[in-house]
Amino acid sequence: MPGSTALKPTNARVIFLPRPMGIFVLLIIMLALAAGAVRQEWALILTGAVFLALWAYCLVMTLLLALIHTRRVRRAFIRITPREVTAAATVGSSFAAHSAAHGLAEAVYSEGEGAAFKGKILQLPGVLVRCRLLLAAKDGRRIQYDFNPAETDPHFFNVEKRGAYFSTHDEFAVFDILGFFRFTFRLPVENNARLLASPRAVDEPQSVNARAGESTLKPEFTIQRTDNLIDHRPYVPGDDPRRINWKLYGHGGGLFVREGEYEPPPQSKLVILVDTEYDRLLYRLPQARRGIDLLCENALAAALACVESGMDVLTGYCGGVIQGAIHNEIHSAAELATALAWPAASPLSASLHLPAVPDGCGILILALPRSSAETSAIDRFLNSSSSRPVELLFLCDASGDTVAYTERLAAAEVCAALYNQRPGIRARVFGE
């Protein structure tokens, strides 16, 4: 969930990693020198000495460059802009240092922009300096991007998969081109999600029949046919235009409506929940990730269609909370898409719960089929909301082979049949 963006410290600041190639080459050098000394072969001794000098140069220069950059790197971090993107988009990253007298972000970044590293990055022949951006979602998706901090141009990388990406640390590395040695500095990162890759809405959204707020709708009032001012009141935005008394408007210029409701009828509200649990008998983790992506894409399409029809839409997912109501504003689509970047695939578990839904809202749940009789988040939610109507859609995706798809389709049909036996539940199956 959105929260503090303060940088969190890392446990280990500097890591020295002698590479396997460096150790192997050192052993060969020692063997060549020993064999040359024993057999009095100067060719072996000379070859070993040359490679030893090269090996020593890589060690000394890598260590020297790491020491030179130590102070600067301790005040550096990597910033990703923008934080909210659509999956399959290109994102920029920048490397920056901050002044110890100021806050981390405020000292080097203006609003919405990154800043380049202040000062030139010193590099030595045969020794490279690189930054590594490390991102991971809760379901194991990873993004790794390496770039040269000495370049002042923006650095861009592709985000192909939807998800909320976190980091434990980033890296600033100094290493030789032969792969003998590597010094790695761990850079602090933000506490919260650093990148939110939202889904794209499917082209053809599923029809939504979930009841939304009928219990709170006020009855229709009959229009009174009279010109008596006592039976009229000033027009309120949202009133039925057919109730405006145009004769009074012609006389006085003000808009009055015939007596009836003093407030416009409330908008309908719909809560769309994404069940992120998957059955390990039907899905492997990569297939489950794709299945949850499809759920989010269909949920976004359904939400946008409902918003266009004038409904307020809220979203939620297993382990999350209900996220803000949408009032048909211009930024509604972006808010809905960003909210659906958070769901992450997780196996059936007794610890996950769907969030509680406010009263007076229609409920739509999108889920993957399951063949296990293990109690799921959907079961726990329905048991706690037994008196409320719910529409339940099971997505049977075609990822994997034909046999797997057939098994999922059969499981989805069984799930729909079982849940349709519960009062107030309308379960359906749809395929991708």
C-alpha positions in Angstrom: 0.0 0.0 0.0 1.2 3.5 -0.6 3.1 4.9 2.4 6.4 6.4 3.4 9.0 6.8 0.7 12.0 7.3 3.1 15.1 5.4 2.3 15.8 2.4 4.4 19.4 1.5 5.4 21.1 -1.6 4.2 22.8 -4.1 6.5 26.1 -4.6 4.6 27.5 -1.6 2.9 30.5 -3.1 1.0 31.0 -6.6 -0.4 34.2 -7.9 -1.9 33.6 -10.9 -4.2 36.7 -12.6 -5.7 35.3 -14.1 -8.8 35.8 -17.8 -9.6 37.7 -16.8 -12.7 40.2 -14.8 -10.6 40.8 -17.7 -8.2 41.2 -20.1 -11.1 43.7 -17.9 -12.9 45.7 -17.4 -9.7 46.0 -21.2 -9.3 47.1 -21.5 -12.9 49.7 -18.7 -12.4 51.1 -20.4 -9.3 51.2 -23.7 -11.1 53.0 -22.2 -14.0 55.6 -20.4 -11.8 56.2 -23.6 -9.8 56.6 -25.8 -12.8 58.9 -23.3 -14.5 61.0 -23.0 -11.4 61.3 -26.8 -11.0 62.0 -27.5 -14.7 64.0 -24.4 -15.3 61.7 -23.4 -18.2 61.9 -19.6 -18.5 58.9 -19.6 -20.9 56.6 -20.9 -18.2 58.1 -18.5 -15.6 57.7 -15.5 -18.0 54.2 -16.5 -18.9 53.2 -16.9 -15.2 54.9 -13.5 -14.4 53.0 -11.7 -17.1 49.6 -13.1 -16.0 50.5 -12.5 -12.4 51.2 -8.8 -13.2 47.9 -8.6 -15.0 46.1 -10.3 -12.1 47.8 -7.9 -9.6 46.9 -4.9 -11.7 43.2 -5.9 -11.7 43.2 -6.4 -8.0 45.0 -3.1 -7.2 43.1 -0.9 -9.6 39.8 -2.4 -8.6 40.6 -1.8 -5.0 41.9 1.7 -5.6 38.8 2.7 -7.6 36.5 1.3 -5.0 38.3 3.3 -2.3 38.1 6.4 -4.4 34.3 6.1 -4.8 33.6 4.9 -1.2 32.7 8.3 0.3 30.6 9.3 -2.7 28.7 6.0 -3.0 27.7 6.1 0.7 25.6 9.2 -0.1 24.1 7.8 -3.3 20.9 6.1 -4.3 18.9 5.2 -7.5 15.6 6.8 -8.2 12.9 5.4 -10.6 10.7 7.8 -12.5 7.8 7.6 -13.0 6.7 5.3 -10.2 3.4 4.3 -11.8 3.5 2.9 -15.3 1.5 0.5 -17.4 3.0 -3.0 -18.0 5.1 -3.3 -21.2 6.1 0.4 -20.8 9.6 1.9 -20.7 10.8 3.4 -17.4 13.7 5.7 -16.6 16.2 5.5 -13.8 18.8 7.9 -12.5 21.8 7.7 -10.1 22.3 10.5 -7.7 24.2 11.6 -4.6 22.8 13.8 -1.9 24.1 16.3 0.5 24.2 15.1 4.1 22.7 18.4 5.3 19.4 17.8 3.4 16.8 15.1 2.9 17.7 12.4 0.4 15.1 13.1 -2.3 14.7 16.9 -1.7 18.4 17.7 -2.1 18.8 16.2 -5.6 15.4 15.9 -7.2 13.0 18.5 -8.4 9.3 17.5 -8.7 8.9 14.5 -10.9 12.5 14.5 -12.2 15.7 12.7 -11.5 19.2 14.2 -11.2 22.5 12.9 -12.6 25.4 12.1 -10.4 27.2 15.3 -9.3 30.7 15.2 -10.7 32.4 12.9 -13.0 32.8 9.2 -12.3 36.5 8.3 -12.3 37.3 5.2 -14.3 40.6 3.4 -14.9 41.8 1.4 -17.8 40.4 -2.1 -17.6 38.2 -1.4 -14.6 34.4 -0.6 -15.0 31.9 1.1 -12.8 28.3 0.1 -13.1 25.0 0.5 -11.2 22.5 -2.4 -10.8 18.8 -1.9 -10.2 17.2 -4.8 -8.4 13.4 -5.1 -8.3 11.2 -8.0 -7.2 7.5 -8.6 -6.8 6.0 -10.6 -4.0 5.3 -13.5 -6.3 8.9 -13.8 -7.4 9.0 -11.7 -10.6 12.3 -9.9 -10.9 13.8 -7.0 -12.8 17.5 -6.5 -13.1 19.0 -3.5 -15.0 22.6 -2.5 -15.2 23.7 0.9 -16.4 26.8 3.2 -16.4 26.4 6.0 -13.9 28.9 8.1 -15.8 26.5 8.6 -18.6 24.4 11.8 -18.1 21.6 10.7 -20.5 18.5 9.1 -18.9 18.6 5.4 -18.5 15.6 3.4 -19.6 14.5 -0.2 -19.0 11.4 -2.2 -20.0 8.8 -3.4 -17.5 7.0 -6.2 -19.3 5.0 -7.7 -16.4 2.3 -6.2 -14.1 3.1 -6.0 -10.4 4.2 -4.0 -7.4 8.0 -4.2 -7.3 10.1 -3.8 -4.1 13.9 -3.9 -3.3 16.0 -4.8 -0.4 19.0 -2.8 -1.9 20.5 -1.6 -5.2 24.2 -2.0 -6.1 27.1 0.1 -7.2 29.9 -2.2 -8.5 33.5 -1.7 -9.4 35.0 -4.7 -11.3 37.7 -5.5 -13.9 36.8 -6.4 -17.5 38.5 -9.8 -17.1 36.1 -10.8 -14.4 38.7 -11.4 -11.7 37.4 -9.1 -8.9 34.3 -7.3 -8.0 33.6 -4.7 -5.2 29.9 -4.1 -4.6 28.4 -1.3 -2.6 24.8 -1.8 -1.4 22.7 1.3 -1.9 19.7 2.2 0.3 16.2 2.0 -1.3 12.8 3.2 -0.5 10.7 1.4 2.1 7.6 1.2 -0.1 7.0 -0.2 -3.5 9.4 1.5 -5.9 7.5 0.7 -9.1 3.9 0.0 -9.8 3.2 -1.7 -13.2 -0.5 -1.6 -13.8 -2.4 -4.0 -16.1 -4.0 -3.2 -19.4 -7.7 -3.6 -19.8 -9.0 -6.4 -22.0 -10.7 -5.2 -25.2 -14.0 -7.0 -24.4 -14.9 -6.8 -20.7 -17.2 -9.3 -19.2 -20.8 -8.2 -18.5 -21.3 -7.3 -14.8 -24.7 -8.1 -13.2 -23.7 -7.7 -9.6 -26.4 -5.7 -7.8 -25.0 -2.4 -6.6 -26.7 -0.4 -3.9 -30.3 -1.2 -4.7 -31.1 -1.2 -1.0 -30.1 2.4 -0.7 -32.0 3.8 -3.7 -34.8 6.1 -2.9 -38.3 5.5 -4.4 -39.3 7.5 -7.4 -41.6 10.5 -6.5 -44.5 11.5 -8.7 -44.3 14.9 -10.3 -46.8 17.3 -9.1 -48.5 19.4 -11.8 -48.8 22.8 -10.2 -47.5 26.4 -10.5 -47.8 27.0 -6.7 -44.5 28.3 -5.5 -45.1 26.6 -2.1 -44.9 23.2 -3.9 -41.5 24.0 -5.5 -37.9 24.2 -4.4 -34.7 25.4 -6.1 -33.1 23.1 -8.6 -30.3 20.9 -7.3 -27.7 19.4 -9.7 -28.8 15.8 -10.2 -32.5 16.5 -10.2 -34.5 15.1 -13.1 -34.7 17.9 -15.8 -38.2 16.8 -16.5 -39.2 18.2 -13.1 -38.1 21.7 -13.9 -41.0 24.2 -14.0 -40.2 26.2 -17.1 -43.1 28.6 -16.6 -41.5 29.8 -13.4 -38.2 30.1 -15.2 -39.8 32.3 -17.8 -41.2 34.6 -15.2 -38.3 34.9 -12.7 -35.3 33.4 -14.4 -34.5 30.9 -11.6 -34.7 27.2 -11.9 -37.3 25.5 -9.7 -38.4 21.9 -9.6 -41.7 20.5 -8.6 -41.7 19.2 -5.0 -40.2 15.8 -4.5 -36.8 14.6 -3.3 -34.5 17.3 -1.8 -31.4 15.3 -2.8 -30.6 13.5 -6.0 -30.7 9.7 -5.8 -27.4 8.2 -4.7 -25.0 6.5 -7.2 -24.7 2.8 -7.3 -21.5 1.3 -5.9 -19.6 -1.8 -6.9 -16.7 -3.5 -5.3 -14.5 -5.6 -7.5 -12.3 -8.1 -5.6 -9.5 -10.1 -7.2 -8.8 -13.4 -5.5 -5.1 -14.0 -5.9 -5.0 -17.6 -4.6 -4.2 -20.4 -7.0 -4.4 -24.2 -6.7 -1.0 -25.9 -7.0 -2.7 -28.9 -8.6 -3.8 -26.8 -11.5 -1.2 -24.1 -11.8 2.5 -23.8 -11.5 3.8 -20.4 -10.3 4.5 -18.9 -13.8 1.1 -19.9 -15.0 -0.5 -18.6 -11.8 1.1 -15.2 -12.3 -0.3 -15.1 -15.8 -3.7 -16.1 -14.5 -3.7 -13.3 -11.9 -2.6 -10.9 -14.6 -5.7 -11.9 -16.7 -7.9 -11.5 -13.6 -6.6 -7.9 -13.1 -7.0 -7.1 -16.8 -10.6 -8.2 -16.8 -11.2 -6.5 -13.5 -9.9 -3.2 -14.9 -12.0 -3.5 -18.0 -15.1 -4.2 -16.0 -14.4 -1.4 -13.6 -13.9 1.1 -16.4 -17.2 0.0 -18.0 -19.0 0.5 -14.8 -17.5 3.9 -14.2 -18.6 5.0 -17.6 -22.1 3.9 -16.8 -22.1 6.2 -13.7 -21.3 3.8 -10.9 -18.7 4.3 -8.2 -16.2 1.5 -8.2 -13.8 0.2 -5.5 -11.2 -2.5 -5.8 -9.6 -5.0 -3.4 -7.6 -8.2 -3.4 -6.4 -11.0 -1.0 -4.3 -9.5 1.7 -5.1 -6.0 0.7 -7.7 -3.3 1.5 -10.5 -1.7 -0.3 -9.1 1.2 -2.3 -10.8 4.6 -2.9 -14.2 5.2 -4.5 -14.2 6.5 -8.1 -16.6 9.4 -8.9 -16.3 9.3 -12.7 -13.4 11.8 -12.6 -10.8 12.3 -15.3 -8.1 10.4 -13.4 -10.4 7.4 -12.5 -8.8 5.1 -15.1 -5.3 5.7 -13.8 -6.3 5.2 -10.2 -8.1 2.0 -11.0 -5.2 0.6 -13.0 -2.6 1.5 -10.3 -4.7 -0.2 -7.6 -4.7 -3.4 -9.7 -0.8 -3.4 -9.8 -0.7 -4.8 -6.2 -2.3 -8.3 -6.4 0.3 -11.0 -6.4 -0.2 -14.8 -7.0 -0.1 -16.9 -3.8 -1.0 -20.5 -3.2 -4.1 -21.5 -1.2 -3.5 -20.4 2.4 -5.5 -20.0 5.6 -3.7 -16.7 6.2 -5.1 -14.7 3.3 -8.4 -12.9 3.4 -10.4 -10.8 1.0 -11.1 -7.3 2.5 -14.4 -6.4 4.1 -16.9 -4.7 1.8 -18.9 -1.6 2.9 -22.7 -2.0 3.2 -24.8 -1.0 0.2 -22.2 -2.1 -2.4 -22.5 -4.7 -5.1 -19.8 -7.4 -5.0 -18.0 -8.9 -8.0 -15.2 -11.5 -7.3 -12.8 -12.7 -10.0 -10.9 -15.9 -9.2 -9.0 -18.8 -10.7 -10.6 -22.3 -10.6 -9.5 -24.8 -8.0 -9.9 -28.5 -7.5 -8.8 -28.6 -3.9 -11.4 -28.9 -1.1 -9.1 -26.7 1.1 -10.9 -23.6 2.5 -10.1 -20.5 0.5 -10.3 -16.8 0.9 -13.5 -16.8 -1.1 -15.1 -19.3 1.3 -14.2 -17.3 4.3 -15.5 -14.1 2.6 -18.8 -15.7 1.6 -19.3 -17.1 5.1 -18.9 -13.7 6.6 -21.2 -12.1 4.0 -23.8 -14.8 3.7 -26.8 -12.4 3.4 -25.3 -10.3 0.6 -25.6 -11.1 -3.2 -22.3 -11.8 -4.9 -21.4 -12.4 -8.5 -18.5 -14.8 -8.9 -16.5 -15.2 -12.1 -14.0 -18.0 -12.6 -11.4 -17.4 -15.3 -10.2 -20.4 -17.1 -7.0 -19.2 -18.9 -5.4 -21.1 -21.8 -1.8 -20.7 -20.6 -0.1 -24.1 -20.7 -0.9 -27.2 -22.7 -4.3 -28.4 -23.9 -4.6 -31.0 -21.2 -4.0 -28.4 -18.4 -6.6 -26.1 -20.0 -9.1 -28.9 -20.1 -8.5 -29.7 -16.4 -8.9 -26.0 -15.4 -12.1 -25.7 -17.5 -13.6 -28.8 -15.8 -12.5 -27.5 -12.4 -14.1 -24.1 -13.2 -17.4 -25.6 -14.1 -17.4 -27.6 -10.9 -16.6 -24.5 -8.8 -19.4 -22.6 -10.5 -21.9 -25.4 -9.9 -21.0 -25.7 -6.2 -21.1 -21.9 -5.5 -24.4 -21.5 -7.4 -26.0 -23.8 -4.7 -25.4 -21.1 -2.2 -28.2 -18.5 -1.7 -27.4 -15.1 -3.3 -24.4 -16.4 -5.3 -24.3 -16.2 -9.0 -21.2 -18.0 -10.3 -20.1 -18.1 -14.0 -17.1 -19.4 -16.0 -15.4 -17.3 -18.7 -12.3 -18.3 -20.8 -9.3 -16.5 -22.2 
